[in-house]
Amino acid sequence: MIKEHERVVLKSDLPKEGLRAGDVGTVIHIHGQGEAFVVEFFTLAGKTVTIATVDSSQARPVSARDLTHARQLEAAA
């Protein structure tokens, strides 16, 4: 079970927020019994990019076999 302050990995893109599957964020709130999570996504330098509500089907816990990968954010239009 995913808990507050744990990291999660997106399983699907969230285009409206500029996020892609594989992006990692930190859970800052859990809705109900884990039906959805409020997740903060930030750069490796620690700057918050966005806070998004993510359905439980769109995220998974970080595993011991996950590898960190960096990508640059696209410029805002």
N, CA, C and O atoms as a Tinker XYZ file with bonds, in Angstrom:
   308  protein
     1  N      0.834000   -1.190000    0.000000    73     2
     2  CA     0.000000    0.000000    0.000000    64     1     3
     3  C      0.876000    1.250000    0.000000    63     2     4     5
     4  O      1.842000    1.349000    0.756000    81     3
     5  N      0.528000    2.177000   -0.842000    73     3     6
     6  CA     1.266000    3.431000   -0.954000    64     5     7
     7  C      0.880000    4.343000    0.207000    63     6     8     9
     8  O     -0.297000    4.477000    0.543000    81     7
     9  N      1.886000    4.966000    0.812000    73     7    10
    10  CA     1.671000    5.841000    1.963000    64     9    11
    11  C      2.136000    7.259000    1.637000    63    10    12    13
    12  O      2.872000    7.482000    0.676000    81    11
    13  N      1.694000    8.211000    2.457000    73    11    14
    14  CA     2.158000    9.592000    2.298000    64    13    15
    15  C      3.672000    9.642000    2.434000    63    14    16    17
    16  O      4.264000    8.898000    3.216000    81    15
    17  N      4.281000   10.519000    1.673000    73    15    18
    18  CA     5.718000   10.787000    1.654000    64    17    19
    19  C      6.520000    9.700000    0.935000    63    18    20    21
    20  O      7.750000    9.759000    0.908000    81    19
    21  N      5.840000    8.714000    0.354000    73    19    22
    22  CA     6.534000    7.713000   -0.449000    64    21    23
    23  C      6.566000    8.178000   -1.896000    63    22    24    25
    24  O      5.699000    8.928000   -2.346000    81    23
    25  N      7.578000    7.719000   -2.608000    73    23    26
    26  CA     7.690000    8.033000   -4.029000    64    25    27
    27  C      6.861000    7.054000   -4.844000    63    26    28    29
    28  O      6.722000    5.882000   -4.493000    81    27
    29  N      6.316000    7.562000   -5.937000    73    27    30
    30  CA     5.566000    6.729000   -6.872000    64    29    31
    31  C      6.041000    7.017000   -8.289000    63    30    32    33
    32  O      6.602000    8.076000   -8.572000    81    31
    33  N      5.805000    6.053000   -9.171000    73    31    34
    34  CA     6.163000    6.168000  -10.578000    64    33    35
    35  C      4.880000    6.218000  -11.392000    63    34    36    37
    36  O      3.987000    5.394000  -11.193000    81    35
    37  N      4.780000    7.170000  -12.298000    73    35    38
    38  CA     3.610000    7.232000  -13.172000    64    37    39
    39  C      3.620000    6.055000  -14.136000    63    38    40    41
    40  O      4.655000    5.708000  -14.705000    81    39
    41  N      2.453000    5.448000  -14.309000    73    39    42
    42  CA     2.302000    4.349000  -15.254000    64    41    43
    43  C      1.755000    4.828000  -16.588000    63    42    44    45
    44  O      1.791000    4.093000  -17.575000    81    43
    45  N      1.248000    6.055000  -16.625000    73    43    46
    46  CA     0.718000    6.610000  -17.869000    64    45    47
    47  C      1.018000    8.104000  -17.926000    63    46    48    49
    48  O      1.246000    8.748000  -16.903000    81    47
    49  N      1.012000    8.638000  -19.141000    73    47    50
    50  CA     1.258000   10.072000  -19.327000    64    49    51
    51  C      0.114000   10.893000  -18.744000    63    50    52    53
    52  O     -1.039000   10.464000  -18.738000    81    51
    53  N      0.458000   12.083000  -18.255000    73    51    54
    54  CA    -0.522000   13.087000  -17.839000    64    53    55
    55  C     -0.212000   14.344000  -18.660000    63    54    56    57
    56  O      0.428000   15.267000  -18.157000    81    55
    57  N     -0.660000   14.384000  -19.916000    73    55    58
    58  CA    -0.274000   15.468000  -20.829000    64    57    59
    59  C     -0.640000   16.856000  -20.333000    63    58    60    61
    60  O      0.117000   17.805000  -20.538000    81    59
    61  N     -1.781000   16.988000  -19.689000    73    59    62
    62  CA    -2.216000   18.307000  -19.205000    64    61    63
    63  C     -1.207000   18.881000  -18.208000    63    62    64    65
    64  O     -1.022000   20.096000  -18.141000    81    63
    65  N     -0.560000   18.013000  -17.439000    73    63    66
    66  CA     0.428000   18.448000  -16.454000    64    65    67
    67  C      1.855000   18.423000  -17.002000    63    66    68    69
    68  O      2.789000   18.838000  -16.316000    81    67
    69  N      2.029000   17.938000  -18.235000    73    67    70
    70  CA     3.367000   17.848000  -18.821000    64    69    71
    71  C      4.172000   16.688000  -18.270000    63    70    72    73
    72  O      5.402000   16.711000  -18.318000    81    71
    73  N      3.496000   15.673000  -17.747000    73    71    74
    74  CA     4.177000   14.528000  -17.144000    64    73    75
    75  C      4.082000   13.314000  -18.054000    63    74    76    77
    76  O      3.134000   13.161000  -18.823000    81    75
    77  N      5.095000   12.452000  -17.945000    73    75    78
    78  CA     5.143000   11.240000  -18.767000    64    77    79
    79  C      5.245000    9.999000  -17.886000    63    78    80    81
    80  O      5.704000   10.058000  -16.745000    81    79
    81  N      4.808000    8.885000  -18.444000    73    79    82
    82  CA     4.979000    7.603000  -17.753000    64    81    83
    83  C      6.453000    7.457000  -17.392000    63    82    84    85
    84  O      7.328000    7.735000  -18.211000    81    83
    85  N      6.722000    7.023000  -16.176000    73    83    86
    86  CA     8.095000    6.885000  -15.701000    64    85    87
    87  C      8.547000    8.032000  -14.821000    63    86    88    89
    88  O      9.522000    7.892000  -14.083000    81    87
    89  N      7.855000    9.176000  -14.882000    73    87    90
    90  CA     8.203000   10.285000  -14.000000    64    89    91
    91  C      7.922000    9.879000  -12.555000    63    90    92    93
    92  O      6.985000    9.129000  -12.279000    81    91
    93  N      8.733000   10.379000  -11.653000    73    91    94
    94  CA     8.645000   10.019000  -10.234000    64    93    95
    95  C      8.201000   11.229000   -9.426000    63    94    96    97
    96  O      8.677000   12.343000   -9.644000    81    95
    97  N      7.292000   11.001000   -8.498000    73    95    98
    98  CA     6.825000   12.059000   -7.617000    64    97    99
    99  C      6.664000   11.545000   -6.206000    63    98   100   101
   100  O      6.825000   10.352000   -5.948000    81    99
   101  N      6.346000   12.443000   -5.295000    73    99   102
   102  CA     6.168000   12.111000   -3.884000    64   101   103
   103  C      4.724000   12.339000   -3.484000    63   102   104   105
   104  O      4.161000   13.402000   -3.744000    81   103
   105  N      4.125000   11.339000   -2.850000    73   103   106
   106  CA     2.735000   11.424000   -2.404000    64   105   107
   107  C      2.653000   12.405000   -1.239000    63   106   108   109
   108  O      3.376000   12.274000   -0.252000    81   107
   109  N      1.757000   13.396000   -1.367000    73   107   110
   110  CA     1.580000   14.353000   -0.276000    64   109   111
   111  C      0.196000   14.251000    0.357000    63   110   112   113
   112  O     -0.060000   14.860000    1.396000    81   111
   113  N     -0.699000   13.479000   -0.267000    73   111   114
   114  CA    -2.025000   13.245000    0.315000    64   113   115
   115  C     -2.637000   12.011000   -0.340000    63   114   116   117
   116  O     -2.428000   11.757000   -1.526000    81   115
   117  N     -3.387000   11.257000    0.438000    73   115   118
   118  CA    -4.086000   10.078000   -0.071000    64   117   119
   119  C     -5.581000   10.325000    0.042000    63   118   120   121
   120  O     -6.078000   10.702000    1.103000    81   119
   121  N     -6.296000   10.109000   -1.058000    73   119   122
   122  CA    -7.754000   10.234000   -1.062000    64   121   123
   123  C     -8.378000    8.897000   -0.692000    63   122   124   125
   124  O     -8.009000    7.854000   -1.231000    81   123
   125  N     -9.330000    8.944000    0.236000    73   123   126
   126  CA   -10.061000    7.740000    0.627000    64   125   127
   127  C     -9.137000    6.632000    1.098000    63   126   128   129
   128  O     -8.226000    6.858000    1.894000    81   127
   129  N     -9.381000    5.453000    0.603000    73   127   130
   130  CA    -8.582000    4.277000    0.966000    64   129   131
   131  C     -7.510000    4.000000   -0.084000    63   130   132   133
   132  O     -7.131000    2.848000   -0.297000    81   131
   133  N     -7.025000    5.042000   -0.734000    73   131   134
   134  CA    -5.987000    4.898000   -1.750000    64   133   135
   135  C     -6.531000    4.877000   -3.164000    63   134   136   137
   136  O     -5.868000    4.390000   -4.080000    81   135
   137  N     -7.752000    5.410000   -3.354000    73   135   138
   138  CA    -8.325000    5.469000   -4.700000    64   137   139
   139  C     -7.569000    6.455000   -5.592000    63   138   140   141
   140  O     -7.512000    6.282000   -6.809000    81   139
   141  N     -6.990000    7.486000   -4.977000    73   139   142
   142  CA    -6.228000    8.496000   -5.708000    64   141   143
   143  C     -5.221000    9.133000   -4.756000    63   142   144   145
   144  O     -5.341000    9.045000   -3.534000    81   143
   145  N     -4.228000    9.775000   -5.358000    73   143   146
   146  CA    -3.156000   10.398000   -4.586000    64   145   147
   147  C     -2.897000   11.803000   -5.106000    63   146   148   149
   148  O     -3.006000   12.054000   -6.306000    81   147
   149  N     -2.556000   12.709000   -4.215000    73   147   150
   150  CA    -2.029000   14.005000   -4.622000    64   149   151
   151  C     -0.516000   13.835000   -4.588000    63   150   152   153
   152  O      0.064000   13.496000   -3.557000    81   151
   153  N      0.112000   14.078000   -5.739000    73   151   154
   154  CA     1.538000   13.795000   -5.897000    64   153   155
   155  C      2.263000   15.067000   -6.334000    63   154   156   157
   156  O      1.823000   15.769000   -7.243000    81   155
   157  N      3.380000   15.346000   -5.668000    73   155   158
   158  CA     4.226000   16.478000   -6.045000    64   157   159
   159  C      5.352000   15.953000   -6.933000    63   158   160   161
   160  O      6.051000   15.000000   -6.592000    81   159
   161  N      5.499000   16.609000   -8.079000    73   159   162
   162  CA     6.573000   16.266000   -9.012000    64   161   163
   163  C      7.545000   17.431000   -9.032000    63   162   164   165
   164  O      7.137000   18.587000   -9.144000    81   163
   165  N      8.828000   17.129000   -8.923000    73   163   166
   166  CA     9.819000   18.195000   -8.873000    64   165   167
   167  C     11.064000   17.795000   -9.637000    63   166   168   169
   168  O     11.296000   16.618000   -9.912000    81   167
   169  N     11.869000   18.809000   -9.978000    73   167   170
   170  CA    13.114000   18.567000  -10.699000    64   169   171
   171  C     14.137000   17.939000   -9.757000    63   170   172   173
   172  O     13.954000   17.928000   -8.540000    81   171
   173  N     15.207000   17.422000  -10.336000    73   171   174
   174  CA    16.276000   16.855000   -9.510000    64   173   175
   175  C     16.963000   17.929000   -8.676000    63   174   176   177
   176  O     17.647000   17.614000   -7.703000    81   175
   177  N     16.785000   19.199000   -9.051000    73   175   178
   178  CA    17.333000   20.306000   -8.270000    64   177   179
   179  C     16.396000   20.726000   -7.142000    63   178   180   181
   180  O     16.728000   21.614000   -6.357000    81   179
   181  N     15.216000   20.087000   -7.057000    73   179   182
   182  CA    14.311000   20.342000   -5.950000    64   181   183
   183  C     13.213000   21.358000   -6.216000    63   182   184   185
   184  O     12.471000   21.703000   -5.297000    81   183
   185  N     13.084000   21.852000   -7.451000    73   183   186
   186  CA    12.038000   22.826000   -7.780000    64   185   187
   187  C     10.747000   22.095000   -8.141000    63   186   188   189
   188  O     10.749000   21.200000   -8.987000    81   187
   189  N      9.646000   22.481000   -7.497000    73   187   190
   190  CA     8.365000   21.858000   -7.795000    64   189   191
   191  C      7.947000   22.191000   -9.228000    63   190   192   193
   192  O      7.970000   23.351000   -9.640000    81   191
   193  N      7.564000   21.158000   -9.978000    73   191   194
   194  CA     7.080000   21.321000  -11.342000    64   193   195
   195  C      5.562000   21.435000  -11.326000    63   194   196   197
   196  O      4.990000   22.343000  -11.929000    81   195
   197  N      4.918000   20.509000  -10.633000    73   195   198
   198  CA     3.466000   20.515000  -10.523000    64   197   199
   199  C      3.020000   19.606000   -9.395000    63   198   200   201
   200  O      3.757000   18.727000   -8.948000    81   199
   201  N      1.807000   19.838000   -8.951000    73   199   202
   202  CA     1.148000   18.952000   -7.998000    64   201   203
   203  C     -0.096000   18.451000   -8.710000    63   202   204   205
   204  O     -0.917000   19.245000   -9.168000    81   203
   205  N     -0.239000   17.131000   -8.804000    73   203   206
   206  CA    -1.334000   16.550000   -9.569000    64   205   207
   207  C     -2.053000   15.480000   -8.758000    63   206   208   209
   208  O     -1.450000   14.780000   -7.944000    81   207
   209  N     -3.352000   15.372000   -9.000000    73   207   210
   210  CA    -4.118000   14.267000   -8.437000    64   209   211
   211  C     -4.028000   13.115000   -9.427000    63   210   212   213
   212  O     -4.357000   13.260000  -10.604000    81   211
   213  N     -3.580000   11.976000   -8.931000    73   211   214
   214  CA    -3.307000   10.812000   -9.762000    64   213   215
   215  C     -4.164000    9.647000   -9.288000    63   214   216   217
   216  O     -4.140000    9.292000   -8.110000    81   215
   217  N     -4.922000    9.052000  -10.205000    73   215   218
   218  CA    -5.722000    7.878000   -9.885000    64   217   219
   219  C     -4.788000    6.715000   -9.537000    63   218   220   221
   220  O     -3.682000    6.619000  -10.069000    81   219
   221  N     -5.236000    5.845000   -8.652000    73   219   222
   222  CA    -4.383000    4.725000   -8.214000    64   221   223
   223  C     -3.946000    3.841000   -9.376000    63   222   224   225
   224  O     -2.896000    3.204000   -9.297000    81   223
   225  N     -4.729000    3.788000  -10.454000    73   223   226
   226  CA    -4.357000    2.971000  -11.617000    64   225   227
   227  C     -3.250000    3.632000  -12.446000    63   226   228   229
   228  O     -2.672000    2.992000  -13.324000    81   227
   229  N     -2.953000    4.903000  -12.175000    73   227   230
   230  CA    -1.954000    5.639000  -12.947000    64   229   231
   231  C     -0.589000    5.693000  -12.275000    63   230   232   233
   232  O      0.346000    6.279000  -12.821000    81   231
   233  N     -0.464000    5.087000  -11.096000    73   231   234
   234  CA     0.812000    5.160000  -10.363000    64   233   235
   235  C      1.101000    3.827000   -9.698000    63   234   236   237
   236  O      0.205000    3.029000   -9.423000    81   235
   237  N      2.382000    3.618000   -9.453000    73   235   238
   238  CA     2.810000    2.422000   -8.726000    64   237   239
   239  C      3.922000    2.805000   -7.759000    63   238   240   241
   240  O      4.583000    3.827000   -7.943000    81   239
   241  N      4.131000    1.992000   -6.731000    73   239   242
   242  CA     5.235000    2.284000   -5.807000    64   241   243
   243  C      6.587000    2.142000   -6.514000    63   242   244   245
   244  O      6.708000    1.403000   -7.491000    81   243
   245  N      7.573000    2.836000   -6.028000    73   243   246
   246  CA     8.942000    2.664000   -6.503000    64   245   247
   247  C      9.413000    1.285000   -6.070000    63   246   248   249
   248  O      9.135000    0.851000   -4.952000    81   247
   249  N     10.127000    0.594000   -6.958000    73   247   250
   250  CA    10.654000   -0.732000   -6.607000    64   249   251
   251  C     12.176000   -0.694000   -6.494000    63   250   252   253
   252  O     12.821000    0.265000   -6.918000    81   251
   253  N     12.723000   -1.731000   -5.928000    73   251   254
   254  CA    14.173000   -1.829000   -5.748000    64   253   255
   255  C     14.897000   -1.953000   -7.089000    63   254   256   257
   256  O     16.113000   -1.771000   -7.147000    81   255
   257  N     14.182000   -2.253000   -8.152000    73   255   258
   258  CA    14.806000   -2.415000   -9.469000    64   257   259
   259  C     14.641000   -1.189000  -10.366000    63   258   260   261
   260  O     15.061000   -1.212000  -11.523000    81   259
   261  N     14.035000   -0.123000   -9.849000    73   259   262
   262  CA    13.865000    1.094000  -10.640000    64   261   263
   263  C     15.178000    1.860000  -10.743000    63   262   264   265
   264  O     15.964000    1.909000   -9.797000    81   263
   265  N     15.395000    2.449000  -11.895000    73   263   266
   266  CA    16.594000    3.232000  -12.168000    64   265   267
   267  C     16.184000    4.677000  -12.414000    63   266   268   269
   268  O     15.239000    4.931000  -13.161000    81   267
   269  N     16.878000    5.623000  -11.801000    73   267   270
   270  CA    16.594000    7.035000  -12.022000    64   269   271
   271  C     17.014000    7.417000  -13.435000    63   270   272   273
   272  O     18.071000    7.008000  -13.914000    81   271
   273  N     16.175000    8.203000  -14.091000    73   271   274
   274  CA    16.448000    8.675000  -15.441000    64   273   275
   275  C     16.045000   10.149000  -15.505000    63   274   276   277
   276  O     15.005000   10.527000  -14.965000    81   275
   277  N     16.835000   10.964000  -16.143000    73   275   278
   278  CA    16.535000   12.394000  -16.230000    64   277   279
   279  C     16.085000   12.762000  -17.632000    63   278   280   281
   280  O     16.565000   12.211000  -18.623000    81   279
   281  N     15.147000   13.710000  -17.696000    73   279   282
   282  CA    14.720000   14.304000  -18.958000    64   281   283
   283  C     14.476000   15.781000  -18.701000    63   282   284   285
   284  O     14.076000   16.160000  -17.600000    81   283
   285  N     14.709000   16.607000  -19.692000    73   283   286
   286  CA    14.454000   18.027000  -19.517000    64   285   287
   287  C     13.008000   18.330000  -19.855000    63   286   288   289
   288  O     12.450000   17.768000  -20.797000    81   287
   289  N     12.402000   19.223000  -19.081000    73   287   290
   290  CA    11.039000   19.644000  -19.345000    64   289   291
   291  C     10.989000   20.437000  -20.632000    63   290   292   293
   292  O     11.914000   21.176000  -20.970000    81   291
   293  N      9.888000   20.265000  -21.343000    73   291   294
   294  CA     9.690000   21.047000  -22.555000    64   293   295
   295  C      9.371000   22.486000  -22.142000    63   294   296   297
   296  O      8.747000   22.722000  -21.108000    81   295
   297  N      9.800000   23.422000  -22.949000    73   295   298
   298  CA     9.535000   24.833000  -22.656000    64   297   299
   299  C      8.044000   25.102000  -22.729000    63   298   300   301
   300  O      7.344000   24.543000  -23.573000    81   299
   301  N      7.560000   25.961000  -21.839000    73   299   302
   302  CA     6.151000   26.331000  -21.829000    64   301   303
   303  C      5.824000   27.115000  -23.099000    63   302   304   305
   304  O      6.641000   27.894000  -23.590000    81   303
   305  N      4.628000   26.899000  -23.616000    73   303   306
   306  CA     4.222000   27.584000  -24.850000    64   305   307
   307  C      3.883000   29.037000  -24.590000    63   306   308
   308  O      3.523000   29.762000  -25.517000    81   307
